[in-house]
Amino acid sequence: MKAALIYPDLRFRVEDVDRPKVEEGEIIVKVEYAGICGTDLQLARGMFSEWVKKPAILGHEFSGTVDEVGDKVSSLNIGDSVVGEPIIPCLKCKACLDGKPNLCYRIKAIGFDLPGAFAEYVKIPSFKVFKIPGNVPLLSAALTEPLSVALHAVNRSELKPGCSVVILGDGTIGLGIAQIVRKVASKVIVVGKHIRRLKVAEEMKVDAALNALNVNVNEAVKSLLGKEGADIVFEATGNPAMLQQAIEISAAAGRIVITGIFSASSNVYFTPVLFREVEIVGSSVYVSEFPKVLSMMASGYLNPDLLISVIKPLNEIEDAFRLASERKDEVIKVLLKP
């Protein structure tokens, strides 16, 4: 089969490799679409090299059809349209037994430790595979993984009707959060710096889409929400400086949810956290959000197509990564089609 491998020189090469062999309890998915994630961009810049041993097949966001079924798999059939949850927990450690498999101490992940979906076929345990509702196209379903990250962040925020929300970040996760919260929150503000992405936020009917390059974010947020600030702030940029920004715009007893992966340490002044009893919580991938996200797509609550900008064939993977990395004013999600 054809697969795109990233090598230690951080270049991709599309090569013929052995098709994965199905084992008991596993299935083989014929990949239809695979998304390029911000984490993939970090991997392509050399981050997490101690985790991902190169050459490697990246890609953990994907949709496709069941091509082969292993022994003792009864819930799936060849031809089923599916998505795969790439996080594979051990199911035996303390975190797993506590119902937090996303925090598994021996976690494996497709596209990281295990061969990913930037290939014609990918292997995955059947218990991590979910059927796509009949009215959801494979193209839309390819965004199930990042939208599950967004939904888990919302769940971690303990959002209640009437809460005011500020989302720092106009990428796929930030815009996904905006789609999820817009019908529950009293006001939703997206803060970013990319014109096209902020226009998409406006299409989602958020209350304000602020360009941080043109406005003072603190003043603008408090003008829209009042001097108290936001009940919930989502940090979805991975920019260390934005954690301080989140604290400054958070209301007393507010909650800050960190979902961006920081590329460096953050120098934060924590005194406002103490005096205003602001809570800061992390949000790591997902626990059981995949089925809910698929249901939200099927009902029309979520429209993933707003986030899809470009589809490239697998043999143009380097160009696809350049677009995703360098053309953020023009693109949101770049998909590969093996």
C-alpha positions as CSV (number, residue, x, y, z in Angstrom):
1,M,0.0,0.0,0.0
2,K,1.0,3.6,-0.4
3,A,1.9,5.5,2.8
4,A,3.6,8.8,3.7
5,L,6.5,8.4,6.0
6,I,8.3,11.2,7.9
7,Y,12.0,10.6,8.2
8,P,14.6,12.0,10.7
9,D,15.4,14.8,8.3
10,L,11.7,15.9,8.7
11,R,10.9,15.2,5.1
12,F,8.0,13.1,3.9
13,R,8.3,10.4,1.4
14,V,5.4,8.5,-0.1
15,E,6.4,4.8,-0.4
16,D,5.1,1.3,-0.9
17,V,4.9,-0.4,2.5
18,D,3.4,-3.6,3.7
19,R,-0.3,-3.5,4.3
20,P,-1.1,-4.0,8.0
21,K,-2.1,-7.5,9.0
22,V,-5.4,-7.8,10.9
23,E,-5.3,-9.7,14.2
24,E,-7.9,-10.8,16.7
25,G,-10.2,-8.0,17.8
26,E,-8.9,-5.6,15.1
27,I,-10.1,-4.2,11.8
28,I,-8.4,-2.7,8.8
29,V,-9.9,0.6,7.6
30,K,-9.5,1.8,4.1
31,V,-8.7,5.5,4.7
32,E,-10.9,7.9,2.8
33,Y,-9.8,11.2,4.5
34,A,-7.1,12.0,7.0
35,G,-6.7,15.4,8.7
36,I,-3.6,17.3,9.4
37,C,-3.6,18.3,13.1
38,G,-1.6,21.0,14.9
39,T,0.2,18.2,16.7
40,D,1.2,16.8,13.3
41,L,2.7,20.2,12.4
42,Q,4.7,20.1,15.6
43,L,5.9,16.6,14.8
44,A,7.0,17.8,11.4
45,R,9.0,20.5,13.1
46,G,10.9,17.9,15.2
47,M,8.9,18.1,18.4
48,F,8.1,14.9,20.4
49,S,11.0,13.1,18.7
50,E,11.4,11.0,21.9
51,W,7.9,9.7,21.4
52,V,7.6,9.3,17.7
53,K,10.4,7.1,16.3
54,K,11.1,8.0,12.7
55,P,10.5,6.9,10.0
56,A,6.9,7.0,11.0
57,I,3.4,7.1,9.5
58,L,1.6,10.0,11.1
59,G,-2.1,10.8,11.0
60,H,-4.7,10.3,13.8
61,E,-7.8,12.0,12.4
62,F,-9.5,9.9,9.8
63,S,-12.6,8.4,8.3
64,G,-13.0,5.5,6.0
65,T,-14.6,2.1,5.4
66,V,-14.0,-1.3,7.0
67,D,-11.9,-3.3,4.6
68,E,-11.1,-6.4,6.7
69,V,-12.4,-7.8,10.0
70,G,-10.4,-9.9,12.5
71,D,-11.6,-12.8,14.6
72,K,-14.0,-12.1,17.4
73,V,-15.2,-8.8,15.9
74,S,-19.0,-9.0,15.6
75,S,-20.1,-5.3,15.7
76,L,-18.6,-4.3,12.3
77,N,-18.8,-5.5,8.8
78,I,-16.8,-5.0,5.6
79,G,-18.0,-1.8,3.9
80,D,-19.2,0.0,7.1
81,S,-18.4,3.7,7.1
82,V,-16.4,4.4,10.3
83,V,-14.2,6.7,12.2
84,G,-11.4,5.5,14.6
85,E,-10.5,6.9,18.0
86,P,-6.7,6.8,17.9
87,I,-6.0,6.7,21.6
88,I,-5.4,3.1,22.7
89,P,-5.4,2.7,26.6
90,C,-4.1,-0.3,28.4
91,L,-7.4,-0.7,30.4
92,K,-5.4,-1.9,33.4
93,C,-3.6,1.0,35.0
94,K,-5.0,3.2,37.8
95,A,-6.2,5.9,35.4
96,C,-8.0,3.4,33.2
97,L,-9.6,1.7,36.2
98,D,-10.7,5.2,37.5
99,G,-12.6,5.8,34.2
100,K,-10.0,8.1,32.7
101,P,-8.5,6.1,29.8
102,N,-7.3,9.3,28.2
103,L,-4.8,9.6,31.0
104,C,-3.6,6.0,30.7
105,Y,0.0,5.6,32.0
106,R,0.8,3.1,29.2
107,I,-1.2,4.8,26.4
108,K,-0.5,4.1,22.8
109,A,-1.7,6.3,19.9
110,I,-2.3,5.7,16.2
111,G,-0.1,8.2,14.3
112,F,2.4,8.4,17.2
113,D,3.5,5.0,18.6
114,L,1.5,3.1,16.1
115,P,1.3,3.5,12.3
116,G,-1.2,6.2,11.4
117,A,-3.7,7.2,8.7
118,F,-1.5,9.0,6.2
119,A,-1.7,5.8,4.3
120,E,-4.2,3.8,2.2
121,Y,-5.0,1.5,5.2
122,V,-4.8,1.7,8.9
123,K,-5.2,-0.9,11.6
124,I,-7.2,-0.3,14.8
125,P,-8.8,-2.3,17.6
126,S,-12.5,-2.7,17.0
127,F,-13.5,-1.2,20.3
128,K,-12.1,2.1,19.1
129,V,-14.1,2.1,15.9
130,F,-17.5,3.9,15.6
131,K,-20.0,3.7,12.7
132,I,-20.9,6.9,11.0
133,P,-24.6,7.8,10.9
134,G,-26.1,7.3,7.4
135,N,-26.7,11.0,6.8
136,V,-23.1,12.1,7.7
137,P,-20.7,12.0,4.7
138,L,-17.2,10.5,5.2
139,L,-15.8,14.0,4.4
140,S,-17.6,15.6,7.4
141,A,-16.9,12.6,9.7
142,A,-13.1,13.1,9.1
143,L,-13.4,15.9,11.7
144,T,-14.8,13.7,14.5
145,E,-11.5,13.5,16.3
146,P,-10.7,17.2,16.6
147,L,-14.4,18.0,17.4
148,S,-14.2,15.3,20.2
149,V,-11.2,17.2,21.6
150,A,-13.4,20.3,21.5
151,L,-16.4,18.6,23.2
152,H,-14.2,17.1,25.9
153,A,-12.9,20.6,26.6
154,V,-16.5,21.9,26.9
155,N,-17.3,19.0,29.2
156,R,-14.3,19.9,31.4
157,S,-15.5,23.5,31.5
158,E,-18.7,22.5,33.2
159,L,-20.6,24.9,30.9
160,K,-24.0,25.9,32.2
161,P,-26.8,27.9,30.3
162,G,-26.2,31.6,30.7
163,C,-22.4,31.4,31.1
164,S,-20.3,33.8,29.1
165,V,-17.5,32.2,27.1
166,V,-14.2,33.5,25.6
167,I,-12.3,31.2,23.2
168,L,-8.6,32.2,22.7
169,G,-7.7,30.6,19.4
170,D,-9.3,30.4,16.0
171,G,-8.0,27.0,14.9
172,T,-10.0,23.8,14.4
173,I,-10.3,23.2,18.2
174,G,-11.2,26.8,19.0
175,L,-13.8,27.0,16.3
176,G,-15.1,23.6,17.2
177,I,-15.6,24.8,20.8
178,A,-17.5,27.8,19.4
179,Q,-19.9,25.6,17.5
180,I,-20.6,23.5,20.5
181,V,-21.1,26.3,23.1
182,R,-22.9,28.9,21.0
183,K,-26.5,27.7,21.7
184,V,-25.8,27.3,25.5
185,A,-23.7,30.2,26.5
186,S,-25.1,33.7,27.0
187,K,-22.3,35.2,24.9
188,V,-19.5,33.7,22.9
189,I,-16.4,35.6,21.9
190,V,-13.7,34.1,19.7
191,V,-10.2,35.8,19.8
192,G,-7.8,35.0,17.0
193,K,-5.5,36.7,14.4
194,H,-6.5,35.1,11.1
195,I,-9.0,36.9,9.0
196,R,-10.6,33.9,7.2
197,R,-10.9,31.9,10.4
198,L,-12.6,34.8,12.2
199,K,-15.0,35.1,9.3
200,V,-15.9,31.5,9.9
201,A,-16.5,32.3,13.6
202,E,-18.9,35.0,12.5
203,E,-20.7,32.5,10.2
204,M,-21.2,30.4,13.3
205,K,-23.2,33.3,14.8
206,V,-20.8,34.0,17.7
207,D,-21.4,37.3,19.5
208,A,-18.0,38.7,18.6
209,A,-14.9,37.6,16.6
210,L,-11.9,39.7,17.8
211,N,-8.7,40.1,15.9
212,A,-6.0,40.3,18.5
213,L,-3.7,42.1,16.0
214,N,-6.1,45.0,15.9
215,V,-7.7,45.4,19.3
216,N,-6.8,45.3,23.0
217,V,-8.3,42.0,24.0
218,N,-8.7,42.8,27.7
219,E,-10.6,46.0,26.9
220,A,-12.7,44.5,24.1
221,V,-13.8,41.5,26.2
222,K,-14.7,43.7,29.2
223,S,-16.6,46.1,26.9
224,L,-18.7,43.2,25.6
225,L,-19.1,41.3,28.9
226,G,-18.7,43.9,31.6
227,K,-15.7,44.5,33.8
228,E,-16.4,41.2,35.6
229,G,-15.0,39.2,32.6
230,A,-15.8,35.8,31.3
231,D,-17.2,32.9,33.2
232,I,-15.3,30.4,31.1
233,V,-12.1,30.9,29.0
234,F,-10.8,28.3,26.7
235,E,-7.0,28.5,25.9
236,A,-6.8,26.9,22.4
237,T,-3.7,28.4,21.0
238,G,-0.7,26.7,22.6
239,N,0.9,30.1,23.0
240,P,2.4,30.3,26.5
241,A,1.6,34.1,26.7
242,M,-2.1,33.4,26.3
243,L,-2.4,31.8,29.7
244,Q,-1.8,35.2,31.3
245,Q,-4.3,36.7,28.9
246,A,-6.9,34.0,30.0
247,I,-6.4,34.9,33.7
248,E,-6.8,38.6,33.0
249,I,-10.1,38.3,31.3
250,S,-11.5,35.6,33.6
251,A,-14.3,36.4,36.0
252,A,-14.2,35.8,39.8
253,A,-14.7,32.0,40.3
254,G,-14.3,31.6,36.5
255,R,-12.8,28.5,34.9
256,I,-10.0,28.4,32.4
257,V,-9.7,25.3,30.3
258,I,-6.3,24.6,28.7
259,T,-6.6,22.6,25.5
260,G,-3.6,24.0,23.5
261,I,-0.3,22.2,23.6
262,F,2.3,24.7,24.8
263,S,5.6,24.7,22.9
264,A,7.4,26.4,25.8
265,S,7.1,27.3,29.5
266,S,4.8,30.1,30.5
267,N,5.7,33.0,32.9
268,V,2.4,33.5,34.7
269,Y,1.4,36.0,37.5
270,F,-0.8,33.8,39.6
271,T,-2.0,36.4,42.2
272,P,-5.3,37.1,40.4
273,V,-5.9,33.4,40.4
274,L,-5.7,33.4,44.2
275,F,-7.7,36.5,44.9
276,R,-10.5,35.7,42.4
277,E,-10.4,31.9,43.0
278,V,-10.1,31.2,39.3
279,E,-9.8,27.5,38.4
280,I,-7.4,26.3,35.8
281,V,-8.0,22.8,34.4
282,G,-6.4,20.8,31.7
283,S,-8.3,19.0,28.9
284,S,-6.6,16.0,27.3
285,V,-8.1,14.5,24.2
286,Y,-11.4,12.7,24.9
287,V,-13.0,10.0,26.9
288,S,-16.3,9.0,25.4
289,E,-17.1,12.0,23.1
290,F,-16.8,10.3,19.7
291,P,-20.4,8.9,19.6
292,K,-21.8,12.2,20.8
293,V,-20.0,14.2,18.2
294,L,-21.3,11.9,15.5
295,S,-24.8,12.3,16.8
296,M,-24.3,16.1,16.8
297,M,-23.2,16.0,13.2
298,A,-26.2,13.8,12.3
299,S,-28.7,16.2,13.9
300,G,-27.1,19.3,12.3
301,Y,-25.9,20.8,15.5
302,L,-22.4,20.6,14.3
303,N,-21.3,21.6,10.8
304,P,-17.8,20.3,10.2
305,D,-17.7,21.4,6.6
306,L,-17.3,25.0,7.7
307,L,-13.8,24.0,9.0
308,I,-12.6,22.1,5.9
309,S,-10.5,24.3,3.6
310,V,-8.4,22.1,1.3
311,I,-8.2,18.4,0.3
312,K,-4.9,17.1,-1.2
313,P,-3.9,13.7,-2.5
314,L,-1.4,11.8,-0.3
315,N,1.4,12.3,-2.8
316,E,1.1,16.1,-2.2
317,I,1.6,15.7,1.6
318,E,4.5,18.2,1.8
319,D,2.5,20.9,0.0
320,A,-0.4,20.1,2.3
321,F,1.7,20.6,5.4
322,R,3.1,23.8,4.0
323,L,-0.5,25.1,3.5
324,A,-1.5,24.1,7.0
325,S,1.6,25.6,8.6
326,E,2.1,28.8,6.5
327,R,-1.3,29.8,5.1
328,K,-3.4,30.1,8.3
329,D,-5.1,33.2,7.1
330,E,-6.6,31.2,4.2
331,V,-7.0,27.6,5.6
332,I,-8.4,26.0,8.7
333,K,-8.4,22.2,8.2
334,V,-6.3,20.5,5.5
335,L,-7.3,16.9,4.6
336,L,-5.3,14.3,2.8
337,K,-7.0,11.7,0.5
338,P,-4.9,8.6,0.2
